[in-house]
Amino acid sequence: MRKKSALITIIYIALGAAWLNLGSNWIERLDERTPGEDMSFLYDYKNIIFLVVSGLILFLLIEMHRRNLSSVERSYKQLFEGSIAAIYVLDRSSYRLVEVNEVMVRKYGYSRRELLEMTVLDLRPTEERTKLEEYLNSEHPEGRASGVWLHKKKNGDVFHMLISHHKTVFRGKPAYTVIAVDIERHVKAEERIKELLDVYETVTSVTNDVIWEYSPGKDQIDWMNGFTEIFGYAAEARENTIEWILSKIHPDDRARVEQSMEDSLAELSNSWRCEYQLKCADGTYKYVSNQAFILLDKNGQAEKMVGALRDITLRKNYEQRLLRKNQMLKDIAWNNSHELRRPVSNIVGILNLLKADAERNQTDVSLLEVLEQSAIELDEIITKINVSTKNVDLKN
């Protein structure tokens, strides 16, 4: 802008000097050609023409400047009123609002007249007013975001605004132009995320779940809280690659787990689940249940897996104990169905013979001895069953 003004001034001076010099030379030559006539009156005409032309040029320059200012003012007004952010101008000495846009009126619930009778302190909760005064009275950065501040609506609702401001002059007085962006939705979202993270921390601390995220394209796996506490690997002792965690799977399980994951990714399944043994930092193995959701990108390809790794060692140990107890119960059932059948069959047979002898009034002593022996064997078998039953510790 200054370069343009300087150029116009230089051109104006050059044209004026050329006019004065050429005009004087022209009058002198004309005076020499007409010695009998006095041509000095032409100097007056030359000066009058110069004043008229200069006036016209100055008028045109002023008019151009005025139009430029009007255009800038209209653009500023459109920006001021058309902004999606609340914009206001406040007096630097009194903090009074001297101009507000329509967004400001809608956002705070006051009318324009009400706002122009208020100070910027009236738009803040009581506990923030002193803080704002101290900020405005101190050296502070301008022209960029100065932080998040609490504002208050006419109905008393408090919300968060991101503020940026710069110094300006409004109607001849020092002022601040302030741009305020409502970020209440983002603040609420952050608070919700923090709340969910707190819930997640609480849940994972009591469920032995470790959340993980794997990006197949980058071959990077990230572990959330709990991995170190459950499996013993410190952050510096582990690698964030899929190969590293696969190397910790028990050799008997690794091929099965790898194939299962590859199949799920290839088939673009919604989820994946697998149980296996995972090696801990101390060399022992823990049984784990690993399940994940597979997220697809816009092209329908597997972009990410988000899963939960759970320590199920206690459950697996309990299942194995149940299997052992079940086998013991099967052995008992076998004794019942086989060993008991023989003496019982003998007793039944002998009783049938005794019944037949009873009909002939004859009794064979040897048959009674066999019956006695069968009864003894039956008693021994029952004793063995009792002992086996006591060995089944249902509590442990």
Beta strands, then each sheet from edge to edge (+ up, - down):
strand 1: 86-91
strand 2: 97-100
strand 3: 145-152
strand 4: 158-170
strand 5: 173-182
strand 6: 209-215
strand 7: 220-223
strand 8: 271-279
strand 9: 285-296
strand 10: 302-311
sheet 1: 2+ 1- 5+ 4- 3+
sheet 2: 7+ 6- 10+ 9- 8+
end
